Amino acid sequence: MPDVAFACLEVLGLYLALFASACEWGWLAALGFRLAFALALLSPLAQTSLPALRQVDPLWHEAGGALRGVSGHVLAIMGTMLDWAGQVTMGAAWRVGAAQSALGGLVTEGLYRVSRDPVFVDQLLLLLGVVLALPSVPIMVAALLFWVAAGPQIRSEKRHLETCLGESYRANQSRVARWRGAPGRGLI
């Protein structure tokens, strides 16, 4: 078991190091992602443990909303599974941010046939599922923070990939949407 824990920390360290070496505003996006997921994880724990926090949150509900809760859990699980599938599909090309040293080949299989940024979509689905399952102001802020941080990160990665991969990336851009929408265009 210690070997598995060490391997996970080593991979996490690699991802954090790649975020730290990201270009432009990548460090700010990385901070936004970290804060979003920390807030989504820690705020339900804090609100469950500290009744005063629940009382001041207009969205927090102790009971009810079973359908909403189940729907949220299903959406969060689906987002998690799709995120994993997107990362596995990237394989050795997996990178965090737009670090020059971490550029892999262009991935066009699996989820990357329908979105150039499926991992961002999937992580947003995960957070929206958490918003549905455990509605609260901090969790809504977490999802919004993720959305805001993803924009500059995606644009930075896009510029980097256009520069490094050239025509093959531009051809992929014309065929595959970003978050969603028409090829070559998207929400971000």
C-alpha positions as CSV (number, residue, x, y, z in Angstrom):
1,M,0.0,0.0,0.0
2,P,2.8,2.5,0.7
3,D,4.0,2.0,-2.9
4,V,0.6,3.0,-4.2
5,A,0.4,6.0,-2.0
6,F,3.9,7.1,-3.1
7,A,3.1,6.6,-6.8
8,C,-0.1,8.7,-6.3
9,L,1.9,11.5,-4.6
10,E,4.6,11.3,-7.3
11,V,1.9,11.7,-10.1
12,L,0.3,14.5,-8.1
13,G,3.7,16.2,-7.7
14,L,4.2,16.0,-11.5
15,Y,0.8,17.5,-12.2
16,L,1.5,20.3,-9.6
17,A,4.9,20.9,-11.0
18,L,3.5,21.2,-14.6
19,F,0.9,23.7,-13.3
20,A,3.7,25.7,-11.6
21,S,5.5,25.9,-15.0
22,A,2.5,26.9,-17.0
23,C,2.7,29.9,-19.2
24,E,0.9,33.2,-19.0
25,W,-1.9,33.2,-16.4
26,G,-1.7,29.4,-15.9
27,W,-0.7,29.8,-12.3
28,L,-3.9,31.7,-11.6
29,A,-6.0,29.1,-13.3
30,A,-4.3,26.4,-11.3
31,L,-5.0,28.3,-8.1
32,G,-8.7,28.6,-9.2
33,F,-8.9,24.9,-9.8
34,R,-7.4,24.0,-6.5
35,L,-9.6,26.4,-4.6
36,A,-12.7,25.1,-6.5
37,F,-12.1,21.5,-5.6
38,A,-11.0,22.3,-2.0
39,L,-14.2,24.3,-1.5
40,A,-16.4,21.6,-3.0
41,L,-14.8,19.0,-0.7
42,L,-14.4,20.9,2.5
43,S,-17.6,23.1,2.6
44,P,-20.0,20.1,3.1
45,L,-17.8,18.8,5.9
46,A,-17.6,22.2,7.5
47,Q,-21.4,22.8,7.1
48,T,-22.2,19.4,8.5
49,S,-19.9,19.9,11.5
50,L,-20.7,23.5,12.3
51,P,-24.5,24.2,12.5
52,A,-23.9,28.0,12.4
53,L,-22.6,27.7,8.8
54,R,-25.8,25.8,7.8
55,Q,-28.0,28.5,9.3
56,V,-26.5,31.3,7.3
57,D,-26.5,29.5,4.0
58,P,-29.8,30.2,2.2
59,L,-29.3,27.1,-0.1
60,W,-28.5,24.5,2.6
61,H,-31.4,22.1,3.3
62,E,-31.3,19.3,5.9
63,A,-33.9,17.1,4.3
64,G,-35.9,16.8,1.1
65,G,-34.9,17.0,-2.5
66,A,-34.3,13.2,-2.8
67,L,-34.6,13.3,-6.6
68,R,-32.3,16.3,-6.8
69,G,-29.8,14.6,-4.5
70,V,-29.9,11.3,-6.5
71,S,-29.6,13.3,-9.8
72,G,-26.7,15.2,-8.4
73,H,-24.9,12.1,-7.3
74,V,-25.5,10.4,-10.7
75,L,-24.1,13.6,-12.5
76,A,-21.1,13.7,-10.2
77,I,-20.3,10.1,-10.7
78,M,-20.8,10.4,-14.5
79,G,-18.5,13.4,-14.5
80,T,-15.9,11.5,-12.5
81,M,-16.0,8.5,-14.8
82,L,-15.9,10.6,-18.0
83,D,-13.0,12.6,-16.5
84,W,-11.1,9.3,-15.9
85,A,-11.9,8.1,-19.4
86,G,-10.6,11.4,-20.9
87,Q,-7.3,11.2,-18.9
88,V,-6.8,7.6,-19.7
89,T,-7.4,8.3,-23.4
90,M,-4.7,10.9,-23.4
91,G,-2.2,8.3,-22.0
92,A,1.3,9.6,-22.4
93,A,0.1,12.8,-24.0
94,W,-1.5,13.8,-20.6
95,R,-0.4,17.3,-19.6
96,V,-1.6,19.9,-17.1
97,G,-1.4,23.4,-18.4
98,A,0.7,24.5,-21.3
99,A,4.2,23.7,-20.2
100,Q,6.5,23.4,-23.3
101,S,8.3,20.4,-21.8
102,A,5.0,18.5,-21.3
103,L,3.6,18.5,-24.8
104,G,2.4,15.2,-26.1
105,G,0.9,14.3,-29.4
106,L,-2.5,15.3,-30.5
107,V,-5.2,13.0,-29.1
108,T,-8.3,12.6,-31.4
109,E,-9.8,9.3,-30.1
110,G,-12.5,8.6,-27.6
111,L,-14.1,11.6,-25.9
112,Y,-11.7,13.8,-27.9
113,R,-13.7,13.1,-31.0
114,V,-16.6,15.3,-29.7
115,S,-14.7,17.8,-27.5
116,R,-11.2,19.2,-27.6
117,D,-11.5,19.7,-23.8
118,P,-13.5,16.8,-22.4
119,V,-11.6,16.7,-19.1
120,F,-12.7,20.3,-18.3
121,V,-16.3,19.4,-19.3
122,D,-16.2,16.3,-17.2
123,Q,-14.9,18.1,-14.1
124,L,-17.5,20.8,-14.5
125,L,-20.2,18.0,-14.6
126,L,-18.7,16.6,-11.4
127,L,-19.0,20.0,-9.7
128,L,-22.5,20.6,-11.0
129,G,-23.5,17.2,-9.7
130,V,-22.2,18.2,-6.3
131,V,-24.2,21.5,-6.5
132,L,-27.3,19.5,-7.2
133,A,-26.6,16.8,-4.5
134,L,-25.5,19.3,-1.8
135,P,-26.7,22.8,-2.7
136,S,-25.0,25.5,-0.8
137,V,-23.4,28.9,-1.5
138,P,-19.8,27.6,-1.2
139,I,-20.3,24.7,-3.6
140,M,-22.0,27.0,-6.1
141,V,-19.0,29.4,-5.8
142,A,-16.7,26.4,-6.4
143,A,-18.4,25.5,-9.6
144,L,-18.4,29.1,-10.8
145,L,-14.7,29.4,-9.8
146,F,-13.9,26.3,-11.8
147,W,-15.8,27.7,-14.8
148,V,-13.9,31.0,-14.6
149,A,-10.5,29.4,-14.1
150,A,-11.1,27.1,-17.1
151,G,-11.5,29.9,-19.6
152,P,-8.0,31.3,-19.5
153,Q,-6.5,27.9,-19.0
154,I,-8.2,26.5,-22.2
155,R,-7.2,29.6,-24.2
156,S,-3.6,29.3,-23.1
157,E,-3.5,25.6,-24.0
158,K,-5.1,26.4,-27.3
159,R,-2.4,29.0,-28.2
160,H,0.3,26.6,-27.1
161,L,-1.0,23.7,-29.1
162,E,-1.5,25.9,-32.2
163,T,2.1,27.0,-32.0
164,C,3.6,23.5,-31.3
165,L,1.3,21.3,-33.4
166,G,0.5,23.7,-36.2
167,E,-1.7,22.5,-39.0
168,S,-2.7,19.2,-37.4
169,Y,-4.2,21.1,-34.4
170,R,-5.9,23.6,-36.6
171,A,-7.5,20.8,-38.7
172,N,-8.7,19.2,-35.5
173,Q,-10.1,22.5,-34.4
174,S,-12.2,22.8,-37.5
175,R,-13.7,19.3,-36.9
176,V,-14.1,19.1,-33.1
177,A,-15.9,21.5,-30.7
178,R,-14.2,22.9,-27.6
179,W,-16.6,22.5,-24.6
180,R,-19.6,22.1,-26.8
181,G,-21.1,23.7,-29.8
182,A,-19.9,23.9,-33.4
183,P,-16.4,22.8,-34.5
184,G,-14.0,25.7,-34.4
185,R,-16.1,27.5,-31.8
186,G,-17.4,26.8,-28.3
187,L,-18.3,28.5,-25.1
188,I,-14.7,29.3,-24.4
